[in-house]
Amino acid sequence: MRVLYLLFAVSILMLQLAAGFPKIGYFHCQSRKGQCFQHTCPPNTKYIGSCNQLGNCCQR
């Protein structure tokens, strides 16, 4: 019975972590040969999409 409580706690923790990391945007950026950066794209790169609410997908 204690194992069920532990599994429940771990599953809730995993769901909270998964909500903070948008895997779809990250992998979509990688498939377009881009890289995720926080806020703005660095020099010599162009904006090609967004990775999440604060990140931009940039390509050289």
PDBQT receptor file of N, H, CA, C and O in Angstrom, charges set to zero:
ATOM      1  N   MET A   1       0.812  -1.181   0.000  1.00  0.00    +0.000 N 
ATOM      2  CA  MET A   1       0.000   0.000   0.000  1.00  0.00    +0.000 C 
ATOM      3  C   MET A   1       0.866   1.259   0.000  1.00  0.00    +0.000 C 
ATOM      4  O   MET A   1       0.519   2.250  -0.643  1.00  0.00    +0.000 OA
ATOM      5  N   ARG A   2       1.972   1.227   0.705  1.00  0.00    +0.000 N 
ATOM      6  H   ARG A   2       2.254   0.423   1.228  1.00  0.00    +0.000 HD
ATOM      7  CA  ARG A   2       2.853   2.386   0.723  1.00  0.00    +0.000 C 
ATOM      8  C   ARG A   2       3.496   2.613  -0.636  1.00  0.00    +0.000 C 
ATOM      9  O   ARG A   2       3.822   3.744  -0.996  1.00  0.00    +0.000 OA
ATOM     10  N   VAL A   3       3.673   1.541  -1.382  1.00  0.00    +0.000 N 
ATOM     11  H   VAL A   3       3.408   0.623  -1.089  1.00  0.00    +0.000 HD
ATOM     12  CA  VAL A   3       4.263   1.663  -2.715  1.00  0.00    +0.000 C 
ATOM     13  C   VAL A   3       3.334   2.461  -3.620  1.00  0.00    +0.000 C 
ATOM     14  O   VAL A   3       3.799   3.245  -4.448  1.00  0.00    +0.000 OA
ATOM     15  N   LEU A   4       2.034   2.269  -3.471  1.00  0.00    +0.000 N 
ATOM     16  H   LEU A   4       1.656   1.632  -2.799  1.00  0.00    +0.000 HD
ATOM     17  CA  LEU A   4       1.076   3.020  -4.280  1.00  0.00    +0.000 C 
ATOM     18  C   LEU A   4       1.156   4.512  -3.992  1.00  0.00    +0.000 C 
ATOM     19  O   LEU A   4       1.089   5.327  -4.912  1.00  0.00    +0.000 OA
ATOM     20  N   TYR A   5       1.299   4.873  -2.724  1.00  0.00    +0.000 N 
ATOM     21  H   TYR A   5       1.354   4.211  -1.976  1.00  0.00    +0.000 HD
ATOM     22  CA  TYR A   5       1.446   6.279  -2.373  1.00  0.00    +0.000 C 
ATOM     23  C   TYR A   5       2.725   6.862  -2.967  1.00  0.00    +0.000 C 
ATOM     24  O   TYR A   5       2.731   7.995  -3.448  1.00  0.00    +0.000 OA
ATOM     25  N   LEU A   6       3.779   6.104  -2.933  1.00  0.00    +0.000 N 
ATOM     26  H   LEU A   6       3.774   5.184  -2.542  1.00  0.00    +0.000 HD
ATOM     27  CA  LEU A   6       5.045   6.554  -3.504  1.00  0.00    +0.000 C 
ATOM     28  C   LEU A   6       4.927   6.719  -5.018  1.00  0.00    +0.000 C 
ATOM     29  O   LEU A   6       5.396   7.714  -5.570  1.00  0.00    +0.000 OA
ATOM     30  N   LEU A   7       4.309   5.760  -5.684  1.00  0.00    +0.000 N 
ATOM     31  H   LEU A   7       3.929   4.952  -5.235  1.00  0.00    +0.000 HD
ATOM     32  CA  LEU A   7       4.119   5.865  -7.130  1.00  0.00    +0.000 C 
ATOM     33  C   LEU A   7       3.237   7.052  -7.495  1.00  0.00    +0.000 C 
ATOM     34  O   LEU A   7       3.490   7.733  -8.489  1.00  0.00    +0.000 OA
ATOM     35  N   PHE A   8       2.214   7.299  -6.703  1.00  0.00    +0.000 N 
ATOM     36  H   PHE A   8       2.008   6.746  -5.896  1.00  0.00    +0.000 HD
ATOM     37  CA  PHE A   8       1.351   8.448  -6.942  1.00  0.00    +0.000 C 
ATOM     38  C   PHE A   8       2.127   9.754  -6.799  1.00  0.00    +0.000 C 
ATOM     39  O   PHE A   8       1.984  10.653  -7.627  1.00  0.00    +0.000 OA
ATOM     40  N   ALA A   9       2.941   9.863  -5.762  1.00  0.00    +0.000 N 
ATOM     41  H   ALA A   9       3.057   9.132  -5.089  1.00  0.00    +0.000 HD
ATOM     42  CA  ALA A   9       3.735  11.074  -5.547  1.00  0.00    +0.000 C 
ATOM     43  C   ALA A   9       4.736  11.288  -6.681  1.00  0.00    +0.000 C 
ATOM     44  O   ALA A   9       4.923  12.417  -7.136  1.00  0.00    +0.000 OA
ATOM     45  N   VAL A  10       5.369  10.232  -7.132  1.00  0.00    +0.000 N 
ATOM     46  H   VAL A  10       5.218   9.316  -6.762  1.00  0.00    +0.000 HD
ATOM     47  CA  VAL A  10       6.340  10.341  -8.226  1.00  0.00    +0.000 C 
ATOM     48  C   VAL A  10       5.638  10.729  -9.522  1.00  0.00    +0.000 C 
ATOM     49  O   VAL A  10       6.161  11.537 -10.289  1.00  0.00    +0.000 OA
ATOM     50  N   SER A  11       4.464  10.165  -9.773  1.00  0.00    +0.000 N 
ATOM     51  H   SER A  11       4.039   9.509  -9.149  1.00  0.00    +0.000 HD
ATOM     52  CA  SER A  11       3.748  10.505 -11.005  1.00  0.00    +0.000 C 
ATOM     53  C   SER A  11       3.299  11.961 -10.999  1.00  0.00    +0.000 C 
ATOM     54  O   SER A  11       3.347  12.618 -12.039  1.00  0.00    +0.000 OA
ATOM     55  N   ILE A  12       2.865  12.479  -9.861  1.00  0.00    +0.000 N 
ATOM     56  H   ILE A  12       2.826  11.945  -9.016  1.00  0.00    +0.000 HD
ATOM     57  CA  ILE A  12       2.498  13.896  -9.766  1.00  0.00    +0.000 C 
ATOM     58  C   ILE A  12       3.721  14.770 -10.014  1.00  0.00    +0.000 C 
ATOM     59  O   ILE A  12       3.623  15.777 -10.715  1.00  0.00    +0.000 OA
ATOM     60  N   LEU A  13       4.847  14.410  -9.464  1.00  0.00    +0.000 N 
ATOM     61  H   LEU A  13       4.926  13.592  -8.895  1.00  0.00    +0.000 HD
ATOM     62  CA  LEU A  13       6.078  15.163  -9.678  1.00  0.00    +0.000 C 
ATOM     63  C   LEU A  13       6.468  15.166 -11.152  1.00  0.00    +0.000 C 
ATOM     64  O   LEU A  13       6.867  16.201 -11.686  1.00  0.00    +0.000 OA
ATOM     65  N   MET A  14       6.357  14.026 -11.807  1.00  0.00    +0.000 N 
ATOM     66  H   MET A  14       6.033  13.185 -11.373  1.00  0.00    +0.000 HD
ATOM     67  CA  MET A  14       6.704  13.936 -13.228  1.00  0.00    +0.000 C 
ATOM     68  C   MET A  14       5.766  14.785 -14.082  1.00  0.00    +0.000 C 
ATOM     69  O   MET A  14       6.207  15.412 -15.045  1.00  0.00    +0.000 OA
ATOM     70  N   LEU A  15       4.496  14.811 -13.743  1.00  0.00    +0.000 N 
ATOM     71  H   LEU A  15       4.138  14.301 -12.960  1.00  0.00    +0.000 HD
ATOM     72  CA  LEU A  15       3.546  15.635 -14.491  1.00  0.00    +0.000 C 
ATOM     73  C   LEU A  15       3.859  17.116 -14.342  1.00  0.00    +0.000 C 
ATOM     74  O   LEU A  15       3.733  17.877 -15.301  1.00  0.00    +0.000 OA
ATOM     75  N   GLN A  16       4.261  17.524 -13.159  1.00  0.00    +0.000 N 
ATOM     76  H   GLN A  16       4.364  16.906 -12.380  1.00  0.00    +0.000 HD
ATOM     77  CA  GLN A  16       4.608  18.922 -12.949  1.00  0.00    +0.000 C 
ATOM     78  C   GLN A  16       5.866  19.293 -13.722  1.00  0.00    +0.000 C 
ATOM     79  O   GLN A  16       5.944  20.389 -14.276  1.00  0.00    +0.000 OA
ATOM     80  N   LEU A  17       6.836  18.413 -13.768  1.00  0.00    +0.000 N 
ATOM     81  H   LEU A  17       6.772  17.523 -13.318  1.00  0.00    +0.000 HD
ATOM     82  CA  LEU A  17       8.055  18.687 -14.521  1.00  0.00    +0.000 C 
ATOM     83  C   LEU A  17       7.780  18.710 -16.013  1.00  0.00    +0.000 C 
ATOM     84  O   LEU A  17       8.343  19.537 -16.730  1.00  0.00    +0.000 OA
ATOM     85  N   ALA A  18       6.934  17.830 -16.487  1.00  0.00    +0.000 N 
ATOM     86  H   ALA A  18       6.476  17.159 -15.904  1.00  0.00    +0.000 HD
ATOM     87  CA  ALA A  18       6.615  17.774 -17.909  1.00  0.00    +0.000 C 
ATOM     88  C   ALA A  18       5.861  19.019 -18.347  1.00  0.00    +0.000 C 
ATOM     89  O   ALA A  18       6.007  19.452 -19.490  1.00  0.00    +0.000 OA
ATOM     90  N   ALA A  19       5.069  19.596 -17.478  1.00  0.00    +0.000 N 
ATOM     91  H   ALA A  19       4.950  19.244 -16.549  1.00  0.00    +0.000 HD
ATOM     92  CA  ALA A  19       4.320  20.797 -17.829  1.00  0.00    +0.000 C 
ATOM     93  C   ALA A  19       5.251  21.992 -18.015  1.00  0.00    +0.000 C 
ATOM     94  O   ALA A  19       4.933  22.893 -18.791  1.00  0.00    +0.000 OA
ATOM     95  N   GLY A  20       6.381  22.026 -17.332  1.00  0.00    +0.000 N 
ATOM     96  H   GLY A  20       6.639  21.295 -16.701  1.00  0.00    +0.000 HD
ATOM     97  CA  GLY A  20       7.304  23.142 -17.447  1.00  0.00    +0.000 C 
ATOM     98  C   GLY A  20       8.264  23.030 -18.604  1.00  0.00    +0.000 C 
ATOM     99  O   GLY A  20       8.986  23.987 -18.886  1.00  0.00    +0.000 OA
ATOM    100  N   PHE A  21       8.304  21.918 -19.278  1.00  0.00    +0.000 N 
ATOM    101  H   PHE A  21       7.718  21.140 -19.050  1.00  0.00    +0.000 HD
ATOM    102  CA  PHE A  21       9.236  21.710 -20.381  1.00  0.00    +0.000 C 
ATOM    103  C   PHE A  21       8.456  21.349 -21.641  1.00  0.00    +0.000 C 
ATOM    104  O   PHE A  21       8.004  20.212 -21.778  1.00  0.00    +0.000 OA
ATOM    105  N   PRO A  22       8.291  22.285 -22.551  1.00  0.00    +0.000 N 
ATOM    106  CA  PRO A  22       7.506  22.018 -23.752  1.00  0.00    +0.000 C 
ATOM    107  C   PRO A  22       8.286  21.213 -24.773  1.00  0.00    +0.000 C 
ATOM    108  O   PRO A  22       8.994  21.790 -25.598  1.00  0.00    +0.000 OA
ATOM    109  N   LYS A  23       8.177  19.927 -24.738  1.00  0.00    +0.000 N 
ATOM    110  H   LYS A  23       7.602  19.458 -24.068  1.00  0.00    +0.000 HD
ATOM    111  CA  LYS A  23       8.966  19.066 -25.607  1.00  0.00    +0.000 C 
ATOM    112  C   LYS A  23       8.604  19.224 -27.073  1.00  0.00    +0.000 C 
ATOM    113  O   LYS A  23       9.468  19.087 -27.939  1.00  0.00    +0.000 OA
ATOM    114  N   ILE A  24       7.361  19.507 -27.361  1.00  0.00    +0.000 N 
ATOM    115  H   ILE A  24       6.660  19.619 -26.657  1.00  0.00    +0.000 HD
ATOM    116  CA  ILE A  24       6.930  19.615 -28.751  1.00  0.00    +0.000 C 
ATOM    117  C   ILE A  24       7.634  20.781 -29.428  1.00  0.00    +0.000 C 
ATOM    118  O   ILE A  24       8.124  20.636 -30.548  1.00  0.00    +0.000 OA
ATOM    119  N   GLY A  25       7.692  21.936 -28.770  1.00  0.00    +0.000 N 
ATOM    120  H   GLY A  25       7.294  22.054 -27.860  1.00  0.00    +0.000 HD
ATOM    121  CA  GLY A  25       8.348  23.090 -29.358  1.00  0.00    +0.000 C 
ATOM    122  C   GLY A  25       9.847  22.873 -29.525  1.00  0.00    +0.000 C 
ATOM    123  O   GLY A  25      10.426  23.264 -30.538  1.00  0.00    +0.000 OA
ATOM    124  N   TYR A  26      10.470  22.254 -28.536  1.00  0.00    +0.000 N 
ATOM    125  H   TYR A  26      10.000  21.937 -27.712  1.00  0.00    +0.000 HD
ATOM    126  CA  TYR A  26      11.904  22.008 -28.594  1.00  0.00    +0.000 C 
ATOM    127  C   TYR A  26      12.245  21.061 -29.735  1.00  0.00    +0.000 C 
ATOM    128  O   TYR A  26      13.157  21.331 -30.516  1.00  0.00    +0.000 OA
ATOM    129  N   PHE A  27      11.519  19.955 -29.835  1.00  0.00    +0.000 N 
ATOM    130  H   PHE A  27      10.778  19.736 -29.200  1.00  0.00    +0.000 HD
ATOM    131  CA  PHE A  27      11.823  18.982 -30.880  1.00  0.00    +0.000 C 
ATOM    132  C   PHE A  27      11.441  19.503 -32.261  1.00  0.00    +0.000 C 
ATOM    133  O   PHE A  27      12.075  19.146 -33.254  1.00  0.00    +0.000 OA
ATOM    134  N   HIS A  28      10.418  20.336 -32.333  1.00  0.00    +0.000 N 
ATOM    135  H   HIS A  28       9.902  20.626 -31.526  1.00  0.00    +0.000 HD
ATOM    136  CA  HIS A  28      10.054  20.947 -33.607  1.00  0.00    +0.000 C 
ATOM    137  C   HIS A  28      11.172  21.879 -34.068  1.00  0.00    +0.000 C 
ATOM    138  O   HIS A  28      11.500  21.925 -35.254  1.00  0.00    +0.000 OA
ATOM    139  N   CYS A  29      11.747  22.612 -33.138  1.00  0.00    +0.000 N 
ATOM    140  H   CYS A  29      11.480  22.575 -32.175  1.00  0.00    +0.000 HD
ATOM    141  CA  CYS A  29      12.869  23.499 -33.465  1.00  0.00    +0.000 C 
ATOM    142  C   CYS A  29      14.071  22.691 -33.925  1.00  0.00    +0.000 C 
ATOM    143  O   CYS A  29      14.720  23.052 -34.907  1.00  0.00    +0.000 OA
ATOM    144  N   GLN A  30      14.374  21.608 -33.232  1.00  0.00    +0.000 N 
ATOM    145  H   GLN A  30      13.847  21.315 -32.435  1.00  0.00    +0.000 HD
ATOM    146  CA  GLN A  30      15.502  20.761 -33.616  1.00  0.00    +0.000 C 
ATOM    147  C   GLN A  30      15.286  20.140 -34.989  1.00  0.00    +0.000 C 
ATOM    148  O   GLN A  30      16.240  19.993 -35.753  1.00  0.00    +0.000 OA
ATOM    149  N   SER A  31      14.049  19.771 -35.316  1.00  0.00    +0.000 N 
ATOM    150  H   SER A  31      13.274  19.890 -34.695  1.00  0.00    +0.000 HD
ATOM    151  CA  SER A  31      13.774  19.164 -36.620  1.00  0.00    +0.000 C 
ATOM    152  C   SER A  31      13.932  20.169 -37.751  1.00  0.00    +0.000 C 
ATOM    153  O   SER A  31      14.170  19.787 -38.897  1.00  0.00    +0.000 OA
ATOM    154  N   ARG A  32      13.801  21.463 -37.432  1.00  0.00    +0.000 N 
ATOM    155  H   ARG A  32      13.607  21.774 -36.501  1.00  0.00    +0.000 HD
ATOM    156  CA  ARG A  32      14.015  22.506 -38.443  1.00  0.00    +0.000 C 
ATOM    157  C   ARG A  32      15.469  22.976 -38.456  1.00  0.00    +0.000 C 
ATOM    158  O   ARG A  32      15.788  24.019 -39.027  1.00  0.00    +0.000 OA
ATOM    159  N   LYS A  33      16.339  22.201 -37.826  1.00  0.00    +0.000 N 
ATOM    160  H   LYS A  33      16.080  21.353 -37.362  1.00  0.00    +0.000 HD
ATOM    161  CA  LYS A  33      17.769  22.496 -37.717  1.00  0.00    +0.000 C 
ATOM    162  C   LYS A  33      18.024  23.838 -37.024  1.00  0.00    +0.000 C 
ATOM    163  O   LYS A  33      18.886  24.619 -37.425  1.00  0.00    +0.000 OA
ATOM    164  N   GLY A  34      17.242  24.072 -35.972  1.00  0.00    +0.000 N 
ATOM    165  H   GLY A  34      16.541  23.438 -35.646  1.00  0.00    +0.000 HD
ATOM    166  CA  GLY A  34      17.385  25.283 -35.187  1.00  0.00    +0.000 C 
ATOM    167  C   GLY A  34      17.849  24.968 -33.782  1.00  0.00    +0.000 C 
ATOM    168  O   GLY A  34      18.069  23.812 -33.420  1.00  0.00    +0.000 OA
ATOM    169  N   GLN A  35      17.995  26.032 -32.994  1.00  0.00    +0.000 N 
ATOM    170  H   GLN A  35      17.817  26.971 -33.289  1.00  0.00    +0.000 HD
ATOM    171  CA  GLN A  35      18.427  25.899 -31.610  1.00  0.00    +0.000 C 
ATOM    172  C   GLN A  35      17.619  26.872 -30.769  1.00  0.00    +0.000 C 
ATOM    173  O   GLN A  35      17.346  27.990 -31.205  1.00  0.00    +0.000 OA
ATOM    174  N   CYS A  36      17.232  26.456 -29.563  1.00  0.00    +0.000 N 
ATOM    175  H   CYS A  36      17.454  25.548 -29.209  1.00  0.00    +0.000 HD
ATOM    176  CA  CYS A  36      16.425  27.287 -28.676  1.00  0.00    +0.000 C 
ATOM    177  C   CYS A  36      17.312  28.226 -27.859  1.00  0.00    +0.000 C 
ATOM    178  O   CYS A  36      18.320  27.809 -27.289  1.00  0.00    +0.000 OA
ATOM    179  N   PHE A  37      16.923  29.488 -27.813  1.00  0.00    +0.000 N 
ATOM    180  H   PHE A  37      16.104  29.827 -28.276  1.00  0.00    +0.000 HD
ATOM    181  CA  PHE A  37      17.618  30.501 -27.020  1.00  0.00    +0.000 C 
ATOM    182  C   PHE A  37      16.594  31.256 -26.190  1.00  0.00    +0.000 C 
ATOM    183  O   PHE A  37      15.441  31.404 -26.594  1.00  0.00    +0.000 OA
ATOM    184  N   GLN A  38      17.021  31.729 -25.032  1.00  0.00    +0.000 N 
ATOM    185  H   GLN A  38      17.958  31.609 -24.704  1.00  0.00    +0.000 HD
ATOM    186  CA  GLN A  38      16.140  32.513 -24.177  1.00  0.00    +0.000 C 
ATOM    187  C   GLN A  38      16.011  33.932 -24.717  1.00  0.00    +0.000 C 
ATOM    188  O   GLN A  38      17.007  34.555 -25.084  1.00  0.00    +0.000 OA
ATOM    189  N   HIS A  39      14.800  34.435 -24.765  1.00  0.00    +0.000 N 
ATOM    190  H   HIS A  39      13.990  33.929 -24.467  1.00  0.00    +0.000 HD
ATOM    191  CA  HIS A  39      14.427  35.806 -25.109  1.00  0.00    +0.000 C 
ATOM    192  C   HIS A  39      14.725  36.173 -26.561  1.00  0.00    +0.000 C 
ATOM    193  O   HIS A  39      13.783  36.249 -27.349  1.00  0.00    +0.000 OA
ATOM    194  N   THR A  40      15.965  36.404 -26.959  1.00  0.00    +0.000 N 
ATOM    195  H   THR A  40      16.730  36.342 -26.319  1.00  0.00    +0.000 HD
ATOM    196  CA  THR A  40      16.255  36.863 -28.321  1.00  0.00    +0.000 C 
ATOM    197  C   THR A  40      17.290  35.961 -28.986  1.00  0.00    +0.000 C 
ATOM    198  O   THR A  40      18.023  35.223 -28.328  1.00  0.00    +0.000 OA
ATOM    199  N   CYS A  41      17.322  36.047 -30.304  1.00  0.00    +0.000 N 
ATOM    200  H   CYS A  41      16.726  36.646 -30.838  1.00  0.00    +0.000 HD
ATOM    201  CA  CYS A  41      18.313  35.280 -31.059  1.00  0.00    +0.000 C 
ATOM    202  C   CYS A  41      19.655  36.002 -31.023  1.00  0.00    +0.000 C 
ATOM    203  O   CYS A  41      19.689  37.232 -31.067  1.00  0.00    +0.000 OA
ATOM    204  N   PRO A  42      20.759  35.267 -30.944  1.00  0.00    +0.000 N 
ATOM    205  CA  PRO A  42      22.074  35.900 -30.965  1.00  0.00    +0.000 C 
ATOM    206  C   PRO A  42      22.384  36.473 -32.349  1.00  0.00    +0.000 C 
ATOM    207  O   PRO A  42      21.688  36.164 -33.317  1.00  0.00    +0.000 OA
ATOM    208  N   PRO A  43      23.420  37.302 -32.446  1.00  0.00    +0.000 N 
ATOM    209  CA  PRO A  43      23.814  37.831 -33.751  1.00  0.00    +0.000 C 
ATOM    210  C   PRO A  43      24.155  36.697 -34.727  1.00  0.00    +0.000 C 
ATOM    211  O   PRO A  43      24.550  35.607 -34.313  1.00  0.00    +0.000 OA
ATOM    212  N   ASN A  44      24.000  36.963 -35.991  1.00  0.00    +0.000 N 
ATOM    213  H   ASN A  44      23.679  37.848 -36.327  1.00  0.00    +0.000 HD
ATOM    214  CA  ASN A  44      24.278  36.019 -37.081  1.00  0.00    +0.000 C 
ATOM    215  C   ASN A  44      23.329  34.825 -37.091  1.00  0.00    +0.000 C 
ATOM    216  O   ASN A  44      23.646  33.796 -37.687  1.00  0.00    +0.000 OA
ATOM    217  N   THR A  45      22.173  34.941 -36.443  1.00  0.00    +0.000 N 
ATOM    218  H   THR A  45      21.915  35.777 -35.958  1.00  0.00    +0.000 HD
ATOM    219  CA  THR A  45      21.144  33.908 -36.505  1.00  0.00    +0.000 C 
ATOM    220  C   THR A  45      19.828  34.572 -36.871  1.00  0.00    +0.000 C 
ATOM    221  O   THR A  45      19.660  35.780 -36.697  1.00  0.00    +0.000 OA
ATOM    222  N   LYS A  46      18.893  33.773 -37.380  1.00  0.00    +0.000 N 
ATOM    223  H   LYS A  46      19.029  32.793 -37.522  1.00  0.00    +0.000 HD
ATOM    224  CA  LYS A  46      17.581  34.324 -37.712  1.00  0.00    +0.000 C 
ATOM    225  C   LYS A  46      16.497  33.572 -36.959  1.00  0.00    +0.000 C 
ATOM    226  O   LYS A  46      16.628  32.382 -36.672  1.00  0.00    +0.000 OA
ATOM    227  N   TYR A  47      15.448  34.272 -36.652  1.00  0.00    +0.000 N 
ATOM    228  H   TYR A  47      15.342  35.238 -36.886  1.00  0.00    +0.000 HD
ATOM    229  CA  TYR A  47      14.306  33.721 -35.921  1.00  0.00    +0.000 C 
ATOM    230  C   TYR A  47      13.481  32.855 -36.870  1.00  0.00    +0.000 C 
ATOM    231  O   TYR A  47      13.087  33.313 -37.942  1.00  0.00    +0.000 OA
ATOM    232  N   ILE A  48      13.217  31.594 -36.478  1.00  0.00    +0.000 N 
ATOM    233  H   ILE A  48      13.537  31.222 -35.606  1.00  0.00    +0.000 HD
ATOM    234  CA  ILE A  48      12.405  30.714 -37.318  1.00  0.00    +0.000 C 
ATOM    235  C   ILE A  48      11.186  30.174 -36.583  1.00  0.00    +0.000 C 
ATOM    236  O   ILE A  48      10.400  29.431 -37.171  1.00  0.00    +0.000 OA
ATOM    237  N   GLY A  49      11.009  30.526 -35.322  1.00  0.00    +0.000 N 
ATOM    238  H   GLY A  49      11.647  31.130 -34.845  1.00  0.00    +0.000 HD
ATOM    239  CA  GLY A  49       9.851  30.069 -34.557  1.00  0.00    +0.000 C 
ATOM    240  C   GLY A  49      10.091  30.207 -33.073  1.00  0.00    +0.000 C 
ATOM    241  O   GLY A  49      11.085  30.790 -32.640  1.00  0.00    +0.000 OA
ATOM    242  N   SER A  50       9.160  29.658 -32.289  1.00  0.00    +0.000 N 
ATOM    243  H   SER A  50       8.353  29.184 -32.641  1.00  0.00    +0.000 HD
ATOM    244  CA  SER A  50       9.308  29.748 -30.840  1.00  0.00    +0.000 C 
ATOM    245  C   SER A  50       9.437  28.361 -30.232  1.00  0.00    +0.000 C 
ATOM    246  O   SER A  50       8.841  27.400 -30.718  1.00  0.00    +0.000 OA
ATOM    247  N   CYS A  51      10.216  28.268 -29.170  1.00  0.00    +0.000 N 
ATOM    248  H   CYS A  51      10.700  29.049 -28.775  1.00  0.00    +0.000 HD
ATOM    249  CA  CYS A  51      10.393  27.008 -28.440  1.00  0.00    +0.000 C 
ATOM    250  C   CYS A  51       9.409  26.922 -27.282  1.00  0.00    +0.000 C 
ATOM    251  O   CYS A  51       8.893  25.845 -26.986  1.00  0.00    +0.000 OA
ATOM    252  N   ASN A  52       9.150  28.028 -26.637  1.00  0.00    +0.000 N 
ATOM    253  H   ASN A  52       9.569  28.903 -26.877  1.00  0.00    +0.000 HD
ATOM    254  CA  ASN A  52       8.191  28.114 -25.542  1.00  0.00    +0.000 C 
ATOM    255  C   ASN A  52       7.824  29.576 -25.373  1.00  0.00    +0.000 C 
ATOM    256  O   ASN A  52       8.049  30.374 -26.283  1.00  0.00    +0.000 OA
ATOM    257  N   GLN A  53       7.270  29.939 -24.245  1.00  0.00    +0.000 N 
ATOM    258  H   GLN A  53       7.087  29.290 -23.507  1.00  0.00    +0.000 HD
ATOM    259  CA  GLN A  53       6.818  31.310 -24.041  1.00  0.00    +0.000 C 
ATOM    260  C   GLN A  53       7.973  32.302 -23.968  1.00  0.00    +0.000 C 
ATOM    261  O   GLN A  53       7.806  33.460 -24.350  1.00  0.00    +0.000 OA
ATOM    262  N   LEU A  54       9.124  31.883 -23.495  1.00  0.00    +0.000 N 
ATOM    263  H   LEU A  54       9.259  30.942 -23.185  1.00  0.00    +0.000 HD
ATOM    264  CA  LEU A  54      10.256  32.794 -23.351  1.00  0.00    +0.000 C 
ATOM    265  C   LEU A  54      11.392  32.499 -24.309  1.00  0.00    +0.000 C 
ATOM    266  O   LEU A  54      12.345  33.274 -24.381  1.00  0.00    +0.000 OA
ATOM    267  N   GLY A  55      11.319  31.406 -25.045  1.00  0.00    +0.000 N 
ATOM    268  H   GLY A  55      10.544  30.777 -24.986  1.00  0.00    +0.000 HD
ATOM    269  CA  GLY A  55      12.429  31.004 -25.895  1.00  0.00    +0.000 C 
ATOM    270  C   GLY A  55      12.118  31.147 -27.370  1.00  0.00    +0.000 C 
ATOM    271  O   GLY A  55      10.975  30.987 -27.799  1.00  0.00    +0.000 OA
ATOM    272  N   ASN A  56      13.144  31.449 -28.133  1.00  0.00    +0.000 N 
ATOM    273  H   ASN A  56      14.072  31.579 -27.784  1.00  0.00    +0.000 HD
ATOM    274  CA  ASN A  56      13.028  31.565 -29.577  1.00  0.00    +0.000 C 
ATOM    275  C   ASN A  56      13.848  30.482 -30.250  1.00  0.00    +0.000 C 
ATOM    276  O   ASN A  56      14.918  30.103 -29.773  1.00  0.00    +0.000 OA
ATOM    277  N   CYS A  57      13.336  29.994 -31.357  1.00  0.00    +0.000 N 
ATOM    278  H   CYS A  57      12.468  30.302 -31.745  1.00  0.00    +0.000 HD
ATOM    279  CA  CYS A  57      14.064  29.026 -32.169  1.00  0.00    +0.000 C 
ATOM    280  C   CYS A  57      14.824  29.816 -33.225  1.00  0.00    +0.000 C 
ATOM    281  O   CYS A  57      14.221  30.537 -34.020  1.00  0.00    +0.000 OA
ATOM    282  N   CYS A  58      16.132  29.682 -33.234  1.00  0.00    +0.000 N 
ATOM    283  H   CYS A  58      16.622  29.097 -32.588  1.00  0.00    +0.000 HD
ATOM    284  CA  CYS A  58      16.986  30.455 -34.132  1.00  0.00    +0.000 C 
ATOM    285  C   CYS A  58      17.824  29.515 -34.988  1.00  0.00    +0.000 C 
ATOM    286  O   CYS A  58      18.153  28.403 -34.576  1.00  0.00    +0.000 OA
ATOM    287  N   GLN A  59      18.163  29.982 -36.181  1.00  0.00    +0.000 N 
ATOM    288  H   GLN A  59      17.896  30.886 -36.515  1.00  0.00    +0.000 HD
ATOM    289  CA  GLN A  59      18.928  29.167 -37.121  1.00  0.00    +0.000 C 
ATOM    290  C   GLN A  59      20.053  30.010 -37.696  1.00  0.00    +0.000 C 
ATOM    291  O   GLN A  59      19.885  31.199 -37.963  1.00  0.00    +0.000 OA
ATOM    292  N   ARG A  60      21.206  29.373 -37.881  1.00  0.00    +0.000 N 
ATOM    293  H   ARG A  60      21.343  28.406 -37.664  1.00  0.00    +0.000 HD
ATOM    294  CA  ARG A  60      22.352  30.073 -38.475  1.00  0.00    +0.000 C 
ATOM    295  C   ARG A  60      22.245  30.112 -39.963  1.00  0.00    +0.000 C 
ATOM    296  O   ARG A  60      23.122  30.662 -40.631  1.00  0.00    +0.000 OA
TER     297      ARG A  60
